[in-house]
Amino acid sequence: MIVSNQNKKLLIKSIRNLFFVLVFGFLAYFLWENKVTFVEIFSKFSVVSICVGVALVLAQNVFQFLLTQVLVKPFGISLTLLEALKIGFSSSLVSSLFPMQAGVAVKAYYLSIRNNLTPENFLALMVAQKTFRLLTCSVIAIVGIYFASFEVSKIATIACMLILTFSISLFFLPYLAMHFYAEKMTAFSISGKTLASVFSGMKTILGDARTGLSTLVLNVLVLALNAMLFLYLFSLVGQTASQSSMLVYTAAKFVLNIVAILPANLGISETITGLYAQFLGTSMALGVVIAVYARILSVVVFSVGGLLVYFLHREGTGACIFRRRSKTTETTAPGPWQ
């Protein structure tokens, strides 16, 4: 039986929605069954601890948003800080509420309309960003495993080495593809020409040493701040976690978050944090509650920060606060995705 593309899309969407309902339902049931633990832990979070948590979440995401500003520079696009924050807050909020990394579509649309970034270059930007993230996570996890001395350190180290090898191979992929298969890709179909354009865009980003160094530094800061956040949250409930084990946990969580099927990987972060809590010798429920608390903080930061940046970026206001405007934001020509 032949299934039309429309029916396939409908089937995939139905399965994804069902999966979301099941995960959300299981998480709600888990929290209800552990409501005593949930209330007890939340009662330990004072106004001061909430402010500290918000500050750590905000700092982490500001550095995360700056990655976009850094990665578009090789394409001749110079975003202001306020523009980078506007893109980051809006796309992160959408990703927190909708599945399949819907926030990526928001980011792509903005960069296309305001800055005329082509779809191929945007895809190259996303692949390069995930490549740098994989590289950073694998190196940090290996360092953490070395100092943590896990019982499963050999297995974990092998997994990290495989991820590290894969991420390094991605750096060479566009160069090898363009060197050996450029003519074949551009000579045949439209998809082949698109692929060649994506590889060319990746070469533009990966070949810029300053961009690569800045991206690695920002990734390290993002992971470090996330580790500090969860170290702080665990300390509030009386659980002491080592910095090395927290680095491994954070790196693993970030790797799994690269492909987000559900909104903000709902259930994935909670499960990993719960398992980490068990590793520390406490209940899984405590870890899940801490992950839920961190998720709430993130949504609040994205919502409030997004509204604030939106009003600051209204016509004239952004120019007064951040003088350097984007080189391409004055254009009124329709973007390549329109």
TIDOTOR-874869 format. One line per field, with one value per residue (C-alpha): x negated, y negated, z; residue number from 1. Coordinates in nm, 3 decimals. Layout:
BEGIN
x [X/...] $
y [Y/...] $
z [Z/...] $
seq [NUM/...] $
***
This chain:
BEGIN
x [0.000/-0.137/-0.117/-0.108/-0.349/-0.061/0.047/-0.313/-0.343/-0.011/-0.125/-0.457/-0.282/-0.031/-0.307/-0.503/-0.198/-0.115/-0.472/-0.452/-0.125/-0.270/-0.589/-0.401/-0.148/-0.417/-0.606/-0.286/-0.205/-0.559/-0.541/-0.196/-0.317/-0.608/-0.415/-0.540/-0.900/-0.806/-0.651/-0.929/-1.204/-1.028/-0.982/-1.361/-1.396/-1.400/-1.374/-1.753/-1.800/-1.547/-1.736/-2.066/-1.909/-1.761/-2.098/-2.279/-2.013/-2.026/-2.406/-2.414/-2.162/-2.317/-2.640/-2.433/-2.263/-2.598/-2.689/-2.453/-2.622/-2.963/-2.865/-2.701/-3.004/-3.188/-2.887/-2.931/-2.646/-2.714/-2.434/-2.409/-2.398/-2.032/-1.947/-2.129/-1.936/-1.606/-1.667/-1.785/-1.501/-1.227/-1.365/-1.435/-1.085/-0.929/-1.156/-1.041/-0.676/-0.676/-0.839/-1.101/-1.314/-1.050/-1.269/-1.517/-1.252/-1.206/-1.580/-1.598/-1.307/-1.455/-1.802/-1.648/-1.414/-1.641/-1.983/-1.924/-2.098/-2.032/-1.872/-2.191/-2.410/-2.168/-2.182/-2.561/-2.549/-2.336/-2.558/-2.871/-2.715/-2.627/-2.975/-3.140/-2.895/-2.977/-3.349/-3.323/-3.100/-3.318/-3.639/-3.478/-3.325/-3.662/-3.824/-3.542/-3.566/-3.940/-3.905/-3.583/-3.716/-3.378/-3.336/-3.217/-3.485/-3.623/-3.285/-3.209/-3.551/-3.505/-3.167/-3.320/-3.609/-3.365/-3.173/-3.501/-3.614/-3.277/-3.284/-3.642/-3.546/-3.267/-3.533/-3.700/-3.379/-3.310/-3.672/-3.680/-3.335/-3.413/-3.753/-3.646/-3.275/-3.208/-3.161/-2.939/-2.717/-2.668/-2.626/-2.319/-2.012/-1.896/-1.952/-2.312/-2.366/-2.205/-2.434/-2.735/-2.621/-2.584/-2.935/-3.067/-2.898/-3.049/-3.393/-3.335/-3.260/-3.505/-3.784/-3.762/-3.999/-3.862/-3.506/-3.609/-3.796/-3.512/-3.256/-3.457/-3.502/-3.130/-3.039/-3.268/-3.109/-2.758/-2.840/-3.023/-2.733/-2.482/-2.701/-2.721/-2.340/-2.280/-2.560/-2.384/-2.038/-2.163/-2.340/-2.013/-1.859/-2.165/-2.328/-2.697/-2.809/-3.167/-3.256/-3.399/-3.088/-2.871/-3.074/-3.011/-2.639/-2.613/-2.802/-2.579/-2.266/-2.383/-2.466/-2.118/-1.965/-2.119/-1.828/-1.511/-1.203/-0.983/-0.957/-1.289/-1.348/-1.073/-1.142/-1.500/-1.662/-1.441/-1.541/-1.913/-1.898/-1.703/-1.965/-2.239/-2.060/-2.060/-2.433/-2.475/-2.296/-1.961/-1.618/-1.541/-1.242/-1.474/-1.664/-1.343/-1.210/-1.537/-1.521/-1.159/-1.257/-1.540/-1.298/-1.056/-1.338/-1.433/-1.079/-1.048/-1.380/-1.286/-0.944/-1.048/-1.376/-1.202/-0.943/-1.209/-1.431/-1.129/-1.037/-1.401/-1.439/-1.145/-1.230/-1.487/-1.530/-1.784/-1.993/-2.010/-2.128/-2.347/-2.487/-2.636/-2.358/-2.358/-2.511/-2.216/-1.914/-1.835/-1.745/-1.380/-1.424/-1.241/-1.458/-1.542/-1.286/-0.990] $
y [0.000/-0.340/-0.609/-0.971/-1.229/-1.410/-1.094/-1.027/-1.374/-1.331/-0.994/-1.134/-1.430/-1.200/-0.975/-1.276/-1.424/-1.088/-1.056/-1.406/-1.326/-1.003/-1.171/-1.467/-1.235/-1.012/-1.315/-1.458/-1.118/-1.087/-1.431/-1.356/-1.031/-1.220/-1.534/-1.529/-1.537/-1.798/-2.034/-1.971/-2.057/-2.362/-2.496/-2.508/-2.753/-3.103/-3.435/-3.464/-3.119/-3.200/-3.521/-3.332/-3.064/-3.323/-3.500/-3.176/-3.081/-3.430/-3.435/-3.088/-3.180/-3.518/-3.337/-3.083/-3.362/-3.523/-3.209/-3.322/-3.663/-3.496/-3.231/-3.471/-3.701/-3.490/-3.551/-3.927/-3.973/-4.182/-4.153/-4.397/-4.252/-4.345/-4.167/-3.853/-3.860/-3.916/-3.616/-3.405/-3.478/-3.438/-3.115/-2.964/-3.044/-2.884/-2.577/-2.545/-2.536/-2.356/-2.032/-1.956/-2.261/-2.503/-2.784/-2.707/-2.808/-3.139/-3.203/-3.109/-3.335/-3.635/-3.595/-3.554/-3.853/-4.096/-3.982/-3.789/-3.477/-3.200/-2.870/-2.683/-2.909/-2.885/-2.506/-2.527/-2.754/-2.504/-2.207/-2.402/-2.506/-2.146/-2.032/-2.275/-2.170/-1.800/-1.874/-2.080/-1.830/-1.530/-1.700/-1.828/-1.487/-1.314/-1.560/-1.510/-1.131/-1.143/-1.337/-1.170/-0.814/-0.657/-0.282/-0.286/-0.531/-0.302/-0.266/-0.634/-0.732/-0.515/-0.678/-1.024/-0.935/-0.818/-1.146/-1.339/-1.148/-1.208/-1.582/-1.614/-1.427/-1.682/-1.954/-1.779/-1.667/-1.991/-2.013/-1.651/-1.673/-1.995/-1.864/-1.524/-1.557/-1.926/-1.877/-1.573/-1.750/-2.063/-1.880/-1.674/-1.773/-2.077/-1.886/-1.826/-2.198/-2.273/-2.025/-2.182/-2.525/-2.389/-2.242/-2.571/-2.757/-2.515/-2.579/-2.951/-2.909/-2.633/-2.801/-3.116/-3.064/-3.359/-3.233/-2.882/-3.001/-3.233/-2.954/-2.709/-2.964/-3.046/-2.675/-2.618/-2.911/-2.781/-2.433/-2.571/-2.797/-2.513/-2.292/-2.573/-2.608/-2.241/-2.229/-2.517/-2.357/-2.025/-2.207/-2.377/-2.036/-1.918/-1.710/-1.760/-1.683/-1.692/-1.936/-1.656/-1.437/-1.743/-1.820/-1.468/-1.494/-1.837/-1.723/-1.416/-1.628/-1.878/-1.602/-1.452/-1.800/-1.847/-1.661/-1.788/-1.593/-1.722/-2.083/-2.161/-1.782/-1.741/-1.433/-1.384/-1.637/-1.519/-1.156/-1.233/-1.452/-1.183/-0.922/-1.160/-1.205/-0.827/-0.829/-1.074/-0.827/-0.999/-0.945/-0.988/-1.203/-1.467/-1.492/-1.516/-1.796/-1.989/-1.952/-2.073/-2.371/-2.458/-2.430/-2.670/-2.918/-2.895/-2.957/-3.259/-3.400/-3.344/-3.505/-3.810/-3.856/-3.823/-4.088/-4.323/-4.288/-4.327/-4.664/-4.778/-4.683/-4.891/-5.150/-5.393/-5.244/-4.979/-5.234/-5.455/-5.177/-4.980/-5.224/-4.975/-4.859/-4.545/-4.600/-4.444/-4.537/-4.849/-4.646/-4.615/-4.357/-4.028/-3.750/-3.431/-3.230/-3.450] $
z [0.000/-0.104/0.161/0.045/0.182/0.348/0.530/0.634/0.783/0.962/1.100/1.222/1.382/1.553/1.689/1.812/1.985/2.142/2.266/2.414/2.593/2.733/2.856/3.003/3.165/3.314/3.448/3.600/3.755/3.893/4.052/4.197/4.349/4.502/4.591/4.950/4.828/4.571/4.828/5.080/4.833/4.693/5.044/5.080/4.791/4.940/4.758/4.766/4.614/4.342/4.256/4.243/4.023/3.787/3.766/3.674/3.416/3.266/3.245/3.088/2.822/2.741/2.652/2.459/2.261/2.182/1.985/1.710/1.699/1.665/1.409/1.161/1.142/0.879/0.650/0.678/0.925/1.234/1.489/1.776/2.125/2.155/1.829/1.944/2.272/2.091/1.865/2.156/2.397/2.135/1.987/2.332/2.458/2.148/2.186/2.548/2.446/2.110/1.986/1.719/1.800/1.673/1.804/1.527/1.273/1.457/1.445/1.076/0.986/1.168/1.018/0.674/0.688/0.870/0.750/0.424/0.550/0.299/0.410/0.313/0.525/0.816/0.799/0.787/1.093/1.287/1.195/1.290/1.622/1.709/1.600/1.840/2.112/2.066/2.070/2.389/2.569/2.486/2.603/2.925/2.996/2.950/3.192/3.441/3.419/3.474/3.798/3.917/3.892/3.811/3.838/3.477/3.371/3.097/2.927/2.969/2.837/2.527/2.462/2.500/2.272/2.005/2.030/2.019/1.708/1.543/1.617/1.487/1.170/1.114/1.097/0.803/0.630/0.435/0.317/0.199/0.040/-0.148/-0.257/-0.390/-0.467/-0.537/-0.913/-0.867/-0.613/-0.823/-1.153/-1.073/-0.872/-0.682/-0.358/-0.463/-0.521/-0.185/-0.012/-0.180/-0.055/0.300/0.293/0.157/0.443/0.696/0.548/0.589/0.960/1.049/0.855/1.064/1.359/1.556/1.521/1.624/1.933/2.039/1.993/2.202/2.482/2.485/2.490/2.788/2.972/2.898/3.028/3.333/3.431/3.390/3.610/3.870/3.862/3.942/4.197/4.371/4.346/4.484/4.768/4.866/4.942/5.132/4.859/4.792/4.437/4.314/4.038/3.822/3.835/3.769/3.455/3.323/3.402/3.235/2.923/2.887/2.924/2.663/2.413/2.449/2.415/2.069/1.911/2.081/1.975/2.257/2.381/2.549/2.561/2.819/3.028/2.907/3.140/3.427/3.373/3.352/3.662/3.847/3.757/3.868/4.202/4.242/4.165/4.454/4.681/4.709/4.554/4.186/4.284/4.427/4.098/3.895/4.119/4.083/3.703/3.701/3.917/3.676/3.384/3.553/3.610/3.242/3.117/3.348/3.225/2.860/2.905/3.107/2.918/2.583/2.668/2.803/2.497/2.268/2.419/2.423/2.058/1.941/1.678/1.809/2.157/2.060/1.874/2.181/2.411/2.171/1.918/1.674/1.446/1.235/0.892/0.715/0.925/0.719/0.410/0.320/0.046/0.105/0.249/0.058/0.261/0.176] $
seq [1/2/3/4/5/6/7/8/9/10/11/12/13/14/15/16/17/18/19/20/21/22/23/24/25/26/27/28/29/30/31/32/33/34/35/36/37/38/39/40/41/42/43/44/45/46/47/48/49/50/51/52/53/54/55/56/57/58/59/60/61/62/63/64/65/66/67/68/69/70/71/72/73/74/75/76/77/78/79/80/81/82/83/84/85/86/87/88/89/90/91/92/93/94/95/96/97/98/99/100/101/102/103/104/105/106/107/108/109/110/111/112/113/114/115/116/117/118/119/120/121/122/123/124/125/126/127/128/129/130/131/132/133/134/135/136/137/138/139/140/141/142/143/144/145/146/147/148/149/150/151/152/153/154/155/156/157/158/159/160/161/162/163/164/165/166/167/168/169/170/171/172/173/174/175/176/177/178/179/180/181/182/183/184/185/186/187/188/189/190/191/192/193/194/195/196/197/198/199/200/201/202/203/204/205/206/207/208/209/210/211/212/213/214/215/216/217/218/219/220/221/222/223/224/225/226/227/228/229/230/231/232/233/234/235/236/237/238/239/240/241/242/243/244/245/246/247/248/249/250/251/252/253/254/255/256/257/258/259/260/261/262/263/264/265/266/267/268/269/270/271/272/273/274/275/276/277/278/279/280/281/282/283/284/285/286/287/288/289/290/291/292/293/294/295/296/297/298/299/300/301/302/303/304/305/306/307/308/309/310/311/312/313/314/315/316/317/318/319/320/321/322/323/324/325/326/327/328/329/330/331/332/333/334/335/336/337/338] $
***
